[in-house]
Amino acid sequence: MFSKDIGIDLGTANVLIYVKGRGVIIDEPSVVAIEKDTKKVLKVGEEARKMVGRTPGNIVAIRPLKDGVIADFDITESMLKHFIQKAGVKGFFGKPRILICAPTNITSVEQKAIREAAQKSGGGQIFLEQEPKVAAIGAGLDIFQPSGNMVVDIGGGTTDVAVLSMGDVVTASSIKVAGDKFDHAIMSYIKRKYNLLIGERTAEELKVTIGTVYKGARNESLDIRGRDLVSGLPISVSIHSEEIREALEDSINAIVTATKSVLEKTPPELSADIIDKGIILTGGGAYLHGLDLLLNEQLKVPVLVAEDPMSCVARGTGILLENLDKVAKRGILGVGRND
């Protein structure tokens, strides 16, 4: 009857929707299949993802978010509208309040685009919050105490690194190196080494199934198929874990550098807290094999992977939604709100 409060993790790779009192009820890829000529939306989410790289000329499967921000406003609006309808949160007596997450360094124009897309998709009051802050809350950290907490949130488009205390971000960095860049790095490596063209889904399968970023941590192989660039014919090649480590080396070094940079800017008292508590990894990139070991070795600080890192942001929106009136009153919602 009445509309419900909802939290949205609007990710480059996945959209997760948390409904107050029900938990995470939507977890689908941020992919929309449309007709090229008419721009008519055909499929959204998991059904659209299955079409990536496999559609005829008149149908295109696109991802409307790039590097953590909206790249195609109309398609993002259609996608959100679909997911909000699927969640069944609209009531007869008003629109749902929406808490939506964004990277730490987005511009005011990008903030406005996210707010407008959420409103046009059926939202009422819109709250924007910084992603690493919400991820830390979802990972179970008490960021409202005068004590340092550090989170590295690796999504599909961006990696957000932040030190938090007293309910807010103390120092932070956001870089456009994350899951998508990992996949493209693997694709480029295989093209360069084997003259073999593979798609994003094959690259992701390699990353998840046999990939590692820590030398010697994994010793597995996987046979993949693709198109030979010389003959133009489909061929099969066996790829080893160590090759995936080499392919991802530059991308992972960028994340290590960003994390070091944030640690260097952190006040000494908070640094002492981080040495005690460690750094928490959240987001889909936290599943990357050996990443915690590598960061621990490079940073000399304990590194822990959050429980169910993929849903930390969505769970964090849920905790904030339960206390939305109190939190909004205290002015803790960081990026802004739209009444």
Number of C-alpha atoms within 10 A of each C-alpha: 9 12 17 17 23 27 30 27 25 24 27 25 21 22 20 22 30 28 25 18 12 9 16 20 14 19 18 19 20 25 28 25 26 20 15 13 9 9 13 13 18 14 19 23 21 15 15 23 21 16 18 18 13 11 13 8 8 10 19 22 23 19 24 21 22 17 21 25 22 22 16 14 16 13 24 24 21 19 24 24 19 15 21 22 12 11 16 11 20 19 12 8 9 14 18 23 24 28 28 25 28 23 27 24 15 14 11 11 9 16 20 14 19 22 23 16 21 25 21 14 19 19 25 18 16 21 22 22 21 23 30 33 33 27 31 28 24 25 23 15 20 17 21 15 12 12 18 27 29 33 29 28 31 28 28 26 23 25 30 31 31 29 30 27 19 15 19 16 20 18 18 23 18 22 19 20 21 26 25 21 17 25 23 18 20 26 21 18 18 21 17 11 9 12 16 24 18 19 16 16 14 16 23 18 14 23 24 14 15 21 31 27 26 21 14 11 15 17 12 13 16 14 10 16 15 19 17 17 13 8 9 11 10 12 13 12 12 9 17 16 24 21 19 22 24 17 23 22 16 14 16 19 14 16 22 16 13 21 25 16 15 17 21 12 13 20 13 12 10 20 21 14 14 23 16 13 17 20 26 25 28 30 26 20 23 23 20 18 20 19 21 21 16 18 23 16 13 13 15 11 16 17 24 19 18 23 14 15 23 23 22 27 33 32 29 25 33 28 19 21 23 13 11 19 10 12 14 16 9 9 10 16 21 17 18 17 17 13 7
